[in-house]
Amino acid sequence: MFKPKARAFGLRVKEETSAMRLSPRQSEIVKLVKQHAPITGEQIAEMLGLSRPTIRSDLALLVMLGHLDAKPKVGYFPGRAEAADGPGMAAFAELKVKDVLSLPVIVRESTSVHDAVVTLFMENVGSLIVTDESGALAGVVSRKDLLKVTLGNPGAAQMPVGLVMTRHPNVVTVSLDESVLEAGRKMIHHEVDSLPVVVRHSDDPHNLEVVGRISKTTMTKLLVGFTGAVET
């Protein structure tokens, strides 16, 4: 019969603990971890000019509060609290697609399925952007599209990708000035691995010039880089 009280007490302790202000030494530890992750407790202590046992309780508290994350035999990383509230994520939220886009991997509508498969593997991408003869966006062909058409179809290799791609009106795109966060939302909502980056011409809004691509790999590298765990 004491469980509800115990649970309420536990929640209160957690809220009060989360609201605790860090001591100067704890703040310095968090700063060192952001700069040098992954870093061991011994290395942190050495940089502070202290012994490992002296900062043991500080490290334990910082891990509990989510400021640090610890991995056995690896060391300490910035924790979820720092990733969510730190300046890195603020900078991430301000990024535009034009700041991070990569070169598009493009094939023509007349490209054969065989050549598209070769290009897919040579470029190590999950999908290819298809353009018409004028260079305007015509569609996108994915690994799934190519797999579906080739299984049990010996004549598929010579088919043009224009017959198996997802055509332009149904292709999700992103513009240069859209935020990286919006691009990520589009990828999640539409369950796609990448988005063509396009420029719309005022004289013909349906004529989309492909100027780049942004992928889940790009997003992952950005997120990991902004946590301070690795260099971008």
C-alpha positions as CSV (number, residue, x, y, z in Angstrom):
1,M,0.0,0.0,0.0
2,F,3.0,2.2,0.1
3,K,3.8,1.9,-3.6
4,P,1.9,5.1,-4.8
5,K,3.7,7.2,-2.3
6,A,7.1,5.6,-3.2
7,R,6.4,6.3,-6.8
8,A,5.4,9.9,-6.2
9,F,8.5,10.4,-4.0
10,G,10.7,8.9,-6.8
11,L,9.2,11.3,-9.4
12,R,9.7,14.3,-7.1
13,V,13.3,13.3,-6.4
14,K,14.0,12.9,-10.1
15,E,12.5,16.3,-10.9
16,E,14.4,18.0,-8.1
17,T,17.6,16.3,-9.2
18,S,17.1,17.3,-12.8
19,A,16.7,20.9,-11.7
20,M,20.0,20.9,-9.8
21,R,22.6,23.4,-11.0
22,L,26.0,21.9,-11.8
23,S,29.0,22.9,-9.8
24,P,31.9,24.6,-11.5
25,R,33.9,21.3,-11.6
26,Q,30.9,19.4,-13.0
27,S,30.5,22.1,-15.7
28,E,34.1,21.8,-16.6
29,I,33.8,18.0,-16.9
30,V,30.9,18.4,-19.3
31,K,32.9,20.9,-21.3
32,L,35.9,18.6,-21.5
33,V,33.8,15.7,-22.6
34,K,32.2,17.8,-25.4
35,Q,35.6,18.8,-26.6
36,H,37.4,15.4,-26.4
37,A,34.8,12.6,-26.6
38,P,35.3,9.8,-26.3
39,I,37.4,10.4,-23.2
40,T,38.0,8.2,-20.2
41,G,37.6,9.1,-16.5
42,E,41.3,8.9,-16.0
43,Q,41.9,11.4,-18.8
44,I,39.3,13.8,-17.4
45,A,40.9,13.6,-14.0
46,E,44.3,14.3,-15.5
47,M,43.1,17.3,-17.4
48,L,41.6,18.7,-14.2
49,G,44.7,17.9,-12.1
50,L,42.7,15.6,-9.8
51,S,42.6,11.9,-9.0
52,R,40.0,9.6,-10.6
53,P,38.3,8.8,-7.2
54,T,37.9,12.6,-6.6
55,I,35.6,13.0,-9.6
56,R,33.9,9.6,-9.4
57,S,30.8,11.0,-7.7
58,D,30.7,13.9,-10.2
59,L,30.8,11.6,-13.2
60,A,28.1,9.3,-11.7
61,L,25.8,12.3,-11.1
62,L,26.4,13.7,-14.6
63,V,25.5,10.4,-16.1
64,M,22.3,10.1,-14.0
65,L,21.2,13.6,-15.1
66,G,21.8,12.8,-18.7
67,H,24.7,15.3,-19.2
68,L,27.1,12.5,-19.9
69,D,26.8,9.0,-21.4
70,A,29.3,6.3,-20.5
71,K,30.3,3.3,-22.6
72,P,32.4,0.5,-21.0
73,K,36.0,0.3,-22.4
74,V,35.3,3.4,-24.5
75,G,34.7,6.4,-22.3
76,Y,32.3,9.3,-21.8
77,F,30.2,11.1,-24.4
78,P,27.9,14.1,-24.3
79,G,24.5,12.8,-23.0
80,R,21.0,13.4,-24.1
81,A,20.5,16.5,-22.1
82,E,23.5,18.2,-23.8
83,A,22.4,17.0,-27.2
84,A,18.9,18.3,-26.8
85,D,19.7,21.6,-25.2
86,G,23.2,22.4,-26.2
87,P,24.3,25.0,-28.8
88,G,25.0,22.2,-31.3
89,M,21.4,21.3,-31.7
90,A,20.4,25.0,-31.9
91,A,22.9,25.3,-34.8
92,F,21.5,22.1,-36.3
93,A,17.9,23.6,-36.2
94,E,19.2,26.6,-38.2
95,L,20.8,24.6,-41.0
96,K,19.4,24.9,-44.5
97,V,19.4,22.2,-47.1
98,K,21.7,24.2,-49.3
99,D,24.3,24.0,-46.5
100,V,24.5,20.2,-46.5
101,L,23.3,18.9,-49.8
102,S,25.4,16.4,-51.8
103,L,25.8,15.9,-55.5
104,P,22.8,14.1,-57.1
105,V,23.3,10.8,-58.8
106,I,21.3,11.1,-62.0
107,V,20.3,8.8,-64.8
108,R,18.1,9.5,-67.8
109,E,14.7,8.0,-68.5
110,S,16.2,6.0,-71.3
111,T,18.8,4.4,-69.1
112,S,18.4,0.6,-68.9
113,V,17.5,-1.2,-65.7
114,H,20.8,-3.0,-66.0
115,D,22.8,0.2,-66.1
116,A,20.7,1.7,-63.3
117,V,21.6,-1.2,-61.1
118,V,25.3,-0.9,-61.9
119,T,25.1,2.9,-61.1
120,L,23.3,2.2,-57.9
121,F,26.1,0.0,-56.6
122,M,29.0,1.9,-58.0
123,E,27.7,5.1,-56.4
124,N,26.7,3.3,-53.2
125,V,23.3,5.0,-53.0
126,G,19.8,3.8,-52.2
127,S,18.0,5.6,-55.1
128,L,18.7,7.3,-58.4
129,I,17.2,10.6,-59.6
130,V,15.8,10.4,-63.1
131,T,15.7,13.4,-65.4
132,D,14.4,14.0,-68.9
133,E,16.5,15.1,-71.9
134,S,16.2,18.7,-70.8
135,G,17.6,17.9,-67.3
136,A,14.3,18.4,-65.5
137,L,13.2,16.0,-62.8
138,A,11.2,13.1,-64.2
139,G,11.2,10.7,-61.3
140,V,13.1,8.6,-58.8
141,V,14.0,4.9,-59.0
142,S,14.9,3.0,-55.8
143,R,16.5,-0.3,-55.0
144,K,13.0,-1.6,-54.2
145,D,11.7,-0.6,-57.7
146,L,14.6,-2.3,-59.4
147,L,14.4,-5.4,-57.3
148,K,10.6,-5.8,-58.0
149,V,11.0,-5.5,-61.8
150,T,14.0,-7.8,-62.1
151,L,12.8,-10.7,-59.9
152,G,11.5,-13.5,-62.2
153,N,11.7,-11.2,-65.3
154,P,14.7,-12.1,-67.5
155,G,13.9,-9.3,-70.0
156,A,13.9,-6.6,-67.3
157,A,17.6,-5.7,-67.8
158,Q,17.0,-3.9,-71.0
159,M,13.8,-2.0,-69.9
160,P,14.2,1.8,-69.5
161,V,14.0,3.1,-66.0
162,G,11.3,5.4,-67.1
163,L,8.9,2.5,-67.0
164,V,9.7,1.5,-63.4
165,M,10.4,4.7,-61.6
166,T,8.2,6.8,-59.4
167,R,7.1,9.6,-61.6
168,H,7.6,13.3,-60.9
169,P,4.2,14.3,-59.5
170,N,4.5,11.7,-56.8
171,V,8.2,12.4,-56.0
172,V,8.8,14.2,-52.7
173,T,11.3,17.0,-53.1
174,V,13.0,19.7,-51.0
175,S,14.2,23.2,-51.9
176,L,17.5,24.9,-51.1
177,D,16.1,27.2,-48.5
178,E,14.1,24.6,-46.6
179,S,15.5,23.6,-43.2
180,V,17.3,20.4,-42.6
181,L,14.7,19.5,-40.0
182,E,11.9,19.9,-42.5
183,A,13.8,17.6,-44.9
184,G,14.1,15.1,-42.1
185,R,10.4,15.3,-41.4
186,K,9.6,14.7,-45.1
187,M,11.8,11.6,-45.2
188,I,10.2,10.1,-42.1
189,H,6.6,11.0,-43.1
190,H,7.0,9.6,-46.7
191,E,9.3,6.8,-45.7
192,V,12.0,7.5,-48.2
193,D,15.8,7.3,-47.9
194,S,16.7,10.6,-49.8
195,L,15.1,13.7,-51.4
196,P,16.0,15.4,-54.6
197,V,16.9,19.1,-54.0
198,V,15.3,21.1,-56.7
199,V,14.9,24.7,-58.0
200,R,11.5,25.8,-59.3
201,H,11.6,28.1,-62.3
202,S,9.0,30.9,-62.3
203,D,8.3,30.5,-66.0
204,D,7.3,26.8,-65.5
205,P,6.6,25.7,-61.9
206,H,6.4,22.1,-63.1
207,N,9.9,22.2,-64.5
208,L,12.1,21.3,-61.6
209,E,15.9,21.6,-62.0
210,V,17.8,19.0,-59.9
211,V,20.7,20.7,-58.0
212,G,21.5,18.1,-55.3
213,R,20.2,15.5,-52.9
214,I,19.9,15.0,-49.2
215,S,19.8,11.6,-47.6
216,K,19.4,9.8,-44.3
217,T,23.1,9.3,-44.3
218,T,23.6,13.0,-44.4
219,M,21.2,13.5,-41.5
220,T,22.9,10.8,-39.4
221,K,26.3,12.3,-39.9
222,L,25.0,15.7,-39.0
223,L,23.3,14.5,-35.8
224,V,26.3,12.5,-34.6
225,G,28.6,15.4,-35.4
226,F,26.6,17.9,-33.5
227,T,26.6,15.7,-30.4
228,G,30.4,16.2,-30.3
229,A,31.0,12.4,-30.4
230,V,32.8,12.6,-33.8
231,E,34.0,15.3,-36.1
232,T,31.8,16.1,-39.0
